[in-house]
Amino acid sequence: MKLYGYFRSSAAFRVRIALNLKGLSCDTELVNLQAGDQSSAGYKAINPQGRVPTLEDTGSLLVQSMAIMEYLDETCTTSPFLPTDAKGRARVRGLANIIACDIHPLNNLAVLNYLKSEFGADTEAVNAWYRHWVKQGLDGLEPLLADSADTGVYCHGDAPGLADICLVPQVFNAQRFDCDLSGYPTILGINAACLALDAFERALPGNQPEAAGLG
Amino acid sequence: MKLYGYFRSSAAFRVRIALNLKGLSCDTELVNLQAGDQSSAGYKAINPQGRVPTLEDTGSLLVQSMAIMEYLDETCTTSPFLPTDAKGRARVRGLANIIACDIHPLNNLAVLNYLKSEFGADTEAVNAWYRHWVKQGLDGLEPLLADSADTGVYCHGDAPGLADICLVPQVFNAQRFDCDLSGYPTILGINAACLALDAFERALPGNQPEAAGLG
């Protein structure tokens, strides 16, 4: 397997955690988003959207981090990302998608660049936008976690899963943008429990080989 | 089952199609997004995010349309939304998530309202934003469909599935915002094939009971 990714991409961060939890080894190929590698003809032949990550497995190119993680979960039974009951699976996917569909897409680099170039947004306005959508999403997520008996050490029970894999990169980014997270004690507790695990810690952006050179 | 939705919500539109394809009957409860029903304390007790849709099933409240559709697919075997092979499933989920994660979240009502109120965007600027993200996503989606032998009458083979369910509401919205879709013949062909099916046609926003009153 080969993962096309970038240390700062949240979506690639998710897949790194997923691979680590599964104990799968994977070659990595750097797509330098700051240098514009994602828009090259070469990379667009691999991923026509020009996004990371892409996972190459036995000749197939898989796109979209959420689809890649479901694939890894279906093909490798170690450390399952979803519970076995349908309602539990819907809960975990729902929690994961609050992040993957309602927070992260609004805060990626392409969007922030559009705000600057087309709306003349300055750093303060971009940061306000960023924090607004983090707050909107986490305001929904916190009670769904805090008020449910299904929540354990992690988002669902006492083993990490799909929702946790999405949560940690989102919290990491929120902290990078100085979002006020004091209203989310349950989220922060789960985040800390995840980061105590080697699979999450090794996947952190700063622990990727390219981080040293690209800062 | 009861679906909390709104005729103009793309995410609720997806779930309506899904229920129709499965042949499941479902009560509906209107959450009038124009009137702000989604922000009421009553609705937030049902869906803390204040978003539609929510699906209530035997006492459980399920959030996020993609999670709801996976739930319906796992609990009802009629008209499966995903193929049986892992790579095919990853392909369909990847196609669906290009829409659900990279187009739709940028174009929902809350986002457009933020652009107007915080960046002073006029109608023209909002429309340009809308069309930009539609183009970004569909530019990636079209070759993934056009260049794959897995594409059939629908996004994956000759039965409609998860990607088609996401595609039709997205094309519907793109047409509403006068996006130029002439570069996407494969997408338009699949959209037409879907809309020829009763399950998709009945789910159209204009065919919901509230559409007449709320226009």
Interface residues (C-beta under 8 A of the other chain):
Chain A: N47 P48 Q49 G50 R51 D57 S60 L62 V63 Q64 M66 A67 I68 E70 Y71 E74 T75 A86 K87 R89 A90 R91 R93 G94 A96 N97 I98 A100 C101 D102 H104 P105 L106 A110 V111 Y114 L115 E118 F119 A121 A125 A128 W129 H132 Q136 G137 D139 G140 L141 E142 P143 L144
Chain B: N47 P48 Q49 G50 R51 D57 S60 L62 V63 Q64 M66 A67 I68 E70 Y71 E74 T75 A86 K87 R89 A90 R91 R93 G94 A96 N97 I98 A100 C101 D102 H104 P105 L106 A110 V111 Y114 L115 E118 F119 A121 A125 A128 W129 H132 Q136 G137 D139 G140 L141 E142 P143 L144
